[in-house]
Amino acid sequence: MVRKFLYAVTVLVVILIAGAFALRIWGDELARTAFVPSGEFVEQDALAGNAYADTAMWLSHPRFTPETDPAHWRPEGAAPAAADAPRFAVFFVHPTSYLERARWNATLDDAQSRSRARTFLRGLASAFGAGEVWAPRYRQATFGAFLTDKPEGERAIEAAYRDVQQAFDYFLAEVDPDTPIVLAGHSQGARHIVHLLHDRVAGTPLQDRIAMVYAIGWPISIAHDLPELGLPACETAASTGCVMSWSSFAEPARPGQWLEHYSNSPGLDGRPRGASRILCVNPITGTRAGTAEASANLGTLRPNDELTSGELVPGAVPARCDQRGLLMIGDPPELGPYVLPGNNYHVYDIPLFWRNVELDVARRVSAWAADD
């Protein structure tokens, strides 16, 4: 299993090195040319009503064994997760793993994007692996859908979201009504989690079942998004039933184009986000707009140079929420070739703080269950 994991990581490294190198030299225009589909958007047929009853439609599922479930992979030497945490169920939506421009949405039989998604789950969803993890396969929007103003891009994202909604409905029907629920996702996955909160959770009885939300790597406007979600931001490390979100940048951060895309997009209230502050909950302190020294970082997930294993490195990076709502991690750490232009550590949002995230979710779910 380790060999397969490392092979998948190696393939992904090659892809991302080439892409990151090209982006640094030629920027957004090349990215649009390389990744945005030129063809028409083709509406997807709806999935069968019982599609998610088939475990083949899940990347992680309670029926899978720890050896076959990527969400239960653990780094070498990692200490056990909190053993006294109550049972909880995690609905995790993976980030974009389909990079092709042949179509606007991945097909379910695309083996390459599925393999990448499993790799992402090992590095991201594994931080939530103390729970019962459900991670659906879905016909995700291609990477290029997020690089364009073409209406086809938004249609592709909405098409992907319909699959996620269907998977979520099945998850809710299967999970014991007394089990705390954690919603989590990264990047495109976080975008879908935010919309589930807005469309399916806010103002409904389900809101009282949500122990925590981790919408990581997708900017949430405090003024134009957060009030529409029904749940508050996590103010303290003891807060429950709240939203955590952050977007990681090393210093000096150059988020110009990233912030431009954010500013020009509408919030959930339908108004332009503009220069509104982005929600930043520090993953080390667990507090909104917090600051922490590197010594408080309990473990960054990092592969070795030969990619033969992964290890947790304590004290690797600090974390500080700046005035814009970006999470600053100090000098650029040497974690590999995934860094995006502008010192954007988006790919590493969860691995940078892997052990802190693992303990954070266990602590908050335990507090939520104690108050219930």
C-alpha positions in Angstrom: 0.0 0.0 0.0 2.9 2.4 0.8 4.5 1.7 -2.6 1.2 2.6 -4.3 0.9 5.7 -2.2 4.4 6.9 -3.1 3.9 6.1 -6.8 0.8 8.3 -6.8 2.6 11.1 -5.0 5.5 10.9 -7.4 3.2 11.2 -10.4 1.4 14.1 -8.8 4.8 15.8 -8.0 5.7 15.7 -11.7 2.4 17.2 -12.8 2.5 20.0 -10.2 6.2 20.8 -10.8 5.5 21.4 -14.5 2.3 23.4 -13.7 3.9 25.5 -11.0 6.9 26.3 -13.1 4.8 27.4 -16.0 2.5 29.5 -13.8 5.5 31.3 -12.3 6.8 32.3 -15.7 3.7 33.0 -17.7 1.1 33.5 -15.1 -2.7 33.5 -15.3 -2.9 33.7 -19.1 -1.0 30.5 -19.6 -3.0 28.8 -16.8 -6.2 29.6 -18.6 -4.8 28.3 -21.9 -3.5 25.2 -20.4 -6.4 24.3 -18.1 -9.7 26.0 -19.1 -11.7 23.7 -21.5 -12.4 25.3 -24.9 -15.4 23.1 -25.6 -19.1 23.6 -24.7 -20.4 22.6 -21.3 -22.3 19.3 -21.5 -25.1 18.9 -18.9 -24.6 15.7 -16.9 -27.2 13.1 -16.5 -28.5 12.8 -12.9 -27.0 10.0 -10.9 -29.4 7.1 -10.0 -31.4 7.9 -6.9 -29.6 5.1 -5.0 -26.2 5.7 -6.5 -24.5 6.3 -3.1 -25.8 3.1 -1.6 -22.9 1.5 -3.6 -19.7 1.7 -1.6 -17.9 2.0 -5.0 -19.2 5.6 -5.0 -17.1 6.4 -2.0 -13.3 7.0 -1.5 -13.7 6.6 2.2 -16.5 4.7 3.9 -17.1 3.1 7.3 -17.3 -0.4 5.7 -13.7 -0.1 4.3 -10.9 -1.6 6.4 -8.1 0.7 7.7 -5.7 -0.8 5.2 -7.9 0.1 2.2 -9.3 3.4 3.4 -7.0 6.4 2.6 -8.6 8.5 5.4 -7.1 6.1 7.9 -3.5 6.3 6.6 -1.2 7.7 9.4 2.3 9.2 9.2 5.3 7.2 10.6 5.5 7.4 14.3 2.4 9.5 14.7 1.0 9.4 18.2 -2.5 7.9 18.5 -5.4 10.3 18.2 -7.4 11.1 21.3 -8.8 7.7 22.5 -11.5 9.2 24.7 -13.2 11.2 21.9 -16.8 10.2 21.3 -17.8 8.5 18.1 -18.4 11.1 15.4 -19.1 11.0 11.6 -17.1 13.1 9.1 -18.5 14.1 5.7 -15.3 15.0 3.8 -15.3 16.5 0.2 -11.9 16.2 -1.5 -10.3 19.0 -3.5 -9.9 19.2 -7.3 -8.0 16.2 -8.7 -9.2 16.5 -12.3 -6.8 18.7 -14.2 -7.8 18.0 -17.8 -9.3 20.4 -20.3 -11.1 17.8 -22.4 -14.3 18.4 -20.4 -15.7 20.7 -17.8 -16.5 17.9 -15.3 -14.6 14.6 -14.5 -16.3 11.4 -15.4 -16.7 8.8 -12.7 -14.5 6.4 -14.7 -11.6 8.7 -14.9 -8.9 6.6 -13.2 -6.2 9.3 -13.0 -8.3 11.9 -11.1 -9.6 9.1 -8.8 -6.1 8.0 -8.0 -5.1 11.6 -7.2 -8.2 12.0 -5.0 -7.1 9.0 -3.0 -3.7 10.6 -2.6 -5.2 13.8 -1.4 -7.4 11.9 1.2 -4.2 10.3 2.6 -2.7 13.7 3.3 -5.8 15.7 4.1 -8.7 13.6 5.3 -6.4 11.5 7.5 -6.3 14.4 10.0 -10.0 13.5 10.6 -9.4 9.8 10.6 -10.3 9.3 14.3 -13.9 9.7 13.1 -16.1 7.6 10.8 -15.1 9.2 7.5 -17.4 9.3 4.5 -15.7 10.8 1.4 -17.8 10.6 -1.8 -16.7 10.4 -5.3 -18.3 13.1 -7.4 -18.1 14.5 -10.9 -15.9 17.3 -9.8 -15.4 20.5 -11.8 -12.1 20.6 -13.7 -9.3 22.8 -12.3 -9.8 25.2 -15.2 -13.4 25.9 -14.1 -11.9 28.0 -11.3 -9.7 30.1 -13.6 -12.3 31.5 -15.9 -15.2 33.9 -15.9 -17.0 31.9 -18.6 -20.4 30.8 -17.5 -19.4 27.2 -18.3 -17.1 27.3 -15.3 -19.9 28.1 -12.8 -22.1 25.5 -14.4 -19.5 22.9 -14.0 -19.1 23.8 -10.3 -22.8 23.6 -9.8 -23.0 20.3 -11.5 -20.4 18.9 -9.2 -22.3 20.3 -6.2 -25.4 18.4 -7.2 -23.5 15.1 -6.8 -22.2 16.2 -3.4 -25.7 17.1 -2.3 -26.9 13.7 -3.2 -24.0 12.0 -1.4 -24.7 14.2 1.7 -28.4 13.2 1.7 -27.4 9.6 1.7 -24.9 10.2 4.5 -27.5 11.8 6.6 -29.9 8.9 6.1 -27.3 6.4 7.2 -25.6 8.1 10.1 -27.1 7.5 13.6 -29.1 10.6 14.5 -27.3 10.8 17.9 -23.8 10.8 16.3 -22.0 14.2 16.1 -21.4 15.4 12.5 -18.2 17.1 11.3 -18.3 18.7 7.8 -14.9 19.1 6.2 -13.4 19.8 2.8 -10.5 21.5 1.1 -10.4 23.9 -1.9 -13.2 22.9 -4.3 -14.4 20.5 -1.5 -14.6 23.4 1.0 -16.6 25.4 -1.5 -19.2 22.6 -1.7 -19.2 22.3 2.2 -19.9 26.0 2.4 -22.8 25.7 0.0 -24.2 22.7 1.9 -24.2 24.8 5.0 -26.0 27.6 3.2 -28.5 25.4 1.3 -29.1 22.4 3.5 -28.2 23.2 7.1 -28.7 26.9 8.0 -32.0 27.4 9.8 -33.0 23.7 9.9 -33.0 21.2 12.7 -29.9 19.7 11.2 -27.9 22.7 12.3 -28.0 21.4 15.9 -26.3 18.2 14.8 -23.2 19.9 13.4 -20.4 19.6 15.9 -17.8 21.3 13.7 -17.1 22.7 10.2 -13.7 22.8 8.6 -14.0 24.7 5.3 -10.3 25.0 4.5 -8.6 26.7 1.6 -11.7 28.5 0.3 -12.1 32.1 1.3 -15.2 32.9 3.4 -16.1 36.6 3.6 -16.9 37.6 7.2 -19.3 40.3 5.9 -20.9 38.5 2.9 -20.7 34.8 3.5 -20.5 34.0 7.2 -23.9 35.5 8.2 -25.6 33.2 5.6 -24.1 30.0 7.0 -26.2 29.7 10.2 -23.1 28.8 12.3 -20.6 31.3 13.7 -16.8 31.4 13.3 -14.8 29.6 16.0 -13.8 32.3 18.4 -11.9 30.1 20.9 -10.3 26.7 21.1 -13.3 25.5 23.1 -15.9 26.7 20.6 -18.1 24.1 19.0 -20.8 24.1 16.3 -18.7 26.7 14.5 -16.7 27.2 11.3 -12.9 27.0 10.9 -11.2 28.2 7.8 -7.8 29.4 6.7 -5.7 30.0 3.6 -1.9 29.6 4.1 0.8 32.0 2.7 4.5 32.2 3.5 6.1 35.6 3.7 6.5 37.8 1.9 3.0 36.9 0.7 2.0 38.1 -2.8 -1.7 37.2 -3.0 -2.6 39.9 -5.5 -4.3 37.7 -8.2 -5.8 35.4 -5.5 -7.3 38.4 -3.7 -8.5 39.9 -7.0 -10.5 36.7 -7.8 -11.9 36.8 -4.3 -12.9 40.5 -4.4 -14.6 40.2 -7.8 -16.7 37.2 -6.8 -20.2 37.6 -5.2 -20.8 36.5 -1.6 -23.6 34.3 -0.5 -25.7 37.4 0.2 -25.4 38.2 -3.6 -23.2 41.3 -3.0 -19.6 41.7 -4.2 -17.1 40.6 -1.6 -14.8 43.5 -2.4 -12.2 44.2 0.2 -14.2 42.5 3.0 -12.1 40.6 5.5 -11.6 36.8 5.1 -12.4 34.4 7.9 -9.2 33.2 9.5 -9.2 30.8 12.4 -5.7 29.9 13.5 -5.3 26.1 13.2 -2.6 26.1 16.0 -4.4 28.1 18.6 -7.9 27.3 17.5 -8.9 31.0 17.9 -10.2 33.5 15.4 -7.4 35.8 14.2 -4.9 34.1 16.5 -1.1 34.1 16.6 1.1 31.2 17.5 4.9 30.5 17.5 6.3 27.5 15.6 6.9 25.8 18.9 3.2 25.3 19.3 2.9 23.5 16.0 2.6 19.9 17.1 3.3 18.3 13.7 3.6 19.2 10.0 3.1 16.3 7.6 6.2 16.1 5.3 7.5 13.3 3.1 11.1 12.5 3.1 13.4 13.3 0.1 13.0 9.9 -1.4 9.2 9.9 -0.9 9.5 6.5 0.8 7.5 7.6 3.9 5.8 10.5 5.5 6.7 12.0 8.9 5.4 14.5 11.3 7.8 17.4 12.1 6.9 19.4 15.2 7.7 23.1 15.3 8.0 23.5 11.5 6.0 26.7 11.0 4.3 29.4 13.0 0.8 30.8 12.1 -0.6 34.3 12.2 -3.8 35.7 10.9 -3.1 39.0 9.2 -5.5 42.0 8.7 -6.8 40.7 5.4 -7.7 37.3 6.9 -4.8 35.4 5.3 -2.8 32.9 7.4 0.9 33.8 7.5 3.3 30.9 8.1 6.6 32.9 8.3 9.6 32.2 6.0 8.8 29.7 3.2 9.3 26.2 4.6 10.9 23.5 2.4 8.0 21.1 1.9 8.3 20.2 -1.8 7.3 21.5 -5.2 3.7 22.1 -4.6 3.9 25.8 -3.7 1.9 28.1 -5.9 2.8 31.6 -7.1 2.9 34.4 -4.5 4.1 32.0 -1.7 0.7 30.4 -1.7 0.8 27.2 0.3 -2.7 26.2 -0.6 -1.9 22.6 -1.3 -0.4 22.3 2.2 -3.2 24.0 4.2 -4.0 20.9 6.2 -0.5 19.1 6.1 1.1 22.2 7.6 -0.9 21.7 10.8 -1.8 18.0 10.5 -1.4 17.0 14.2 -3.0 20.2 15.5 -6.0 19.7 13.3 -6.3 16.0 14.4 -6.4 17.1 18.1 -8.6 20.1 17.4 -11.4 18.0 15.9 -11.2 15.4 18.7 -11.3 18.1 21.4 -14.2 20.1 19.9 -16.3 17.0 19.3 -15.8 15.9 22.9 -16.8 19.3 24.1 -19.8 19.3 21.8 -20.9 15.9 23.1 -20.5 17.0 26.7 -22.7 20.0 26.2 -25.4 18.2 24.2 
